[in-house]
């Protein structure tokens, strides 16, 4: 059984007191996780792990060193603290380092579920049975995962920071596939705090129905089309925008689109994006890895570029407020948004489809890579449910399509935003809360075969 948040806080405070440096910070992460995998309509793997990691950041002048361990007896903690100090003494000076941050009030809502903690191997197996059943009944083959995570994170530093929080989450995925020539595939996923929210058969039905609908997929000529992106596809766009443009490091270095367009109406006026770890639907921690409160941070406000998110280092460097988005040290990426939320619109997804005379519906993307970070030009392919939209209805299934498209250009042409939103993500510290988006232009360059 893992350490509680209070036990993690005590361990973090102890590590700080043992670190002989000008300043010290300790991060403790205790995790109890389990994962059930299935393929070919049967479970083939069940794994579980319990671990606690301690990371110590030592500051000597403006030199910084970090060491970590999962050996938590007194000797192991002391050795970790000594290694952090030794590393700091060998590190180059960083004149821009502002010092570790002081404590601020942090809201820690209850983001745990007894149902998730009780979601043991037998319960996960029963969930898998429900997910598989719709595929097996239709002579399809299902593969996927059902996983749970129960973790606590605590941060303490020598300036007085002392915070901790318990969190649970559950995630399930399923890929349903046909067999033989012309076979189709369908995907469905779930992410939430409580296992009580998971509806295995509903998940399996959606994937199986999509697999049947995508049989005998047809070609589509390359070109620019109106597209309706389902939430999983929208989440990919948000992840890349966050990684490439909404963090303070790339902003400060001038390598982000936000560096050159802050305050400009770069996107459609119907698009608003924020990082919001405090939303009722959000998962994960409400403080960052320096123990600072995560603040609701507008990134795009009615099409106008805002941001970026900051941590204590980049807040000082840029002369801005610390928005509470530090990642664990050492961190080559700088602060990052982990709870991106796209504001909902007022149009049901069904009405969005009905409004399109000719276009393409995309369930999700696969193997997306960056071609141009400044314009957020992405290349990848569609997967597991791509259809033409003809006269307001989903029509012909399409073979998976390749695309090369600037996310900035595409999001400048938002025609509608759905009122429904979904949580999408790996459930590792956060998730993306996104609607479906109807976009005027999206460039498809060919088929994947």
Phi, psi and omega in degrees: 000138186284167174290147174283169177300320180293321177293323176295319178299316180297318179295319179297316179298319180297318180295320178299317182293336182271353184269114183272079182216171178297321175217155180212150177222141177231136176240126178242128178233116179248126187229137171234108187229156178211149184217131174247123179252146176221151177203155180055035177065028176207153176289134178235353180203140175220117184231152177215149182214137172235127184206154173227128180245134174247129175237130182242130175249119180253138180241122176238106189066241173245022175263139187231134176227149181228139174218155181218161181199159166240016171267109194251009171287168185304319181293321180293319179294316180299317180297321178297316179298319179295320179295321178298318180293316180299320178296320180298319182294337180265351184281154175290155177290148175235092184300340181275356182291123186272000187093163180289148185286155176277162182290146172227157180296134181234128173278130180235079179296159178287110177241045177237161180219126175297326180296323178291319179295332179269003184278074187278186185300321179294318179293321178294322178298320178294322176296318178299320178303315179293323179292319184288325190310313181298327177287314181299322180296331182259012182061037172256169180243129182248144175218151179166203185215153166227118184227152177229151177220131178231109187220162175227142176231136177224145178228135173224149172216171185286354175271357177112357176297135180201090183226156176200159184201139173264142183217143169232155170204160178223140181223141175223142177225152174211133171245117178257132186227142172279174181236136175097181182301139178074010182295148178252182179212152178218150186232148173207150181212161178220144175214130180192175180282322189244138176294339177295337180280343183285128177244090189303314183293323177298318178299312181294323179297316181299314181294318182293317179298319179294321179299320178293320183290338183264009176295148177055049181296151185249167176283160171226132179297140174302149179160184180259126185230155164291134182231148168248113180267122174292164186307322181296324177289320178298322180300323177299317179299316181295321179298317181288323175298317179297314183293320187266337190227338188258007176261149187288333181295307179294327177299312182293327182277354179077018182256005179252150177298331179293336180300331188245357185228015180299132181085001181258149178280075185280336184247173175300144179295346178272002183251122173231133183229137175222160166261118189222090177282353183262356181299150181300330182274351189290155174247161170090196187283152175256007173228160182267189186273014164248006180077019179265146180295135174284120181265144174297120188237110176297132177252320173223124183243104183050045177091345184270132183289126175240199177087190006268178171282151185229167165238188184296323182294309184282337172298316178293318183296321184263354182068039182238172176290144172283114182273357176079052182231031178291140171263168181299139176279149353284144189227107181283351187264343187078185181293147182222146173282127181249352182230056181293131179231125175266128181298139180288157172263203181236018184246123173299146180303321179300323179289327176297315178299316183297338182277352186260124177280318179211121181190195183227136175257129182240119178287313179197167178254166180214141174053055181272134178227165184262130173260322182218105183294330183291326178257004184049052175278121183246148173229141182181207182213160174274166183198145166059046175131069177242129186223155165283151168250121183229121178052043174081014180223148170293127188241252189284136171289145183243146169299153181302137187251142170272148178219154168222116191206136170285123177296327179296313180295318182296318184280355170282345183242047177284122180268329180198153178235131184287152176283334177278143176229156179228148171276128180227138176156174181279356181063032178249077178095357180171189179195162179259131180253110192223148170267180165279150179234133172261117185247140184292324187221132174212131188264114172262135187252351180165189179257161175264356179123000000 
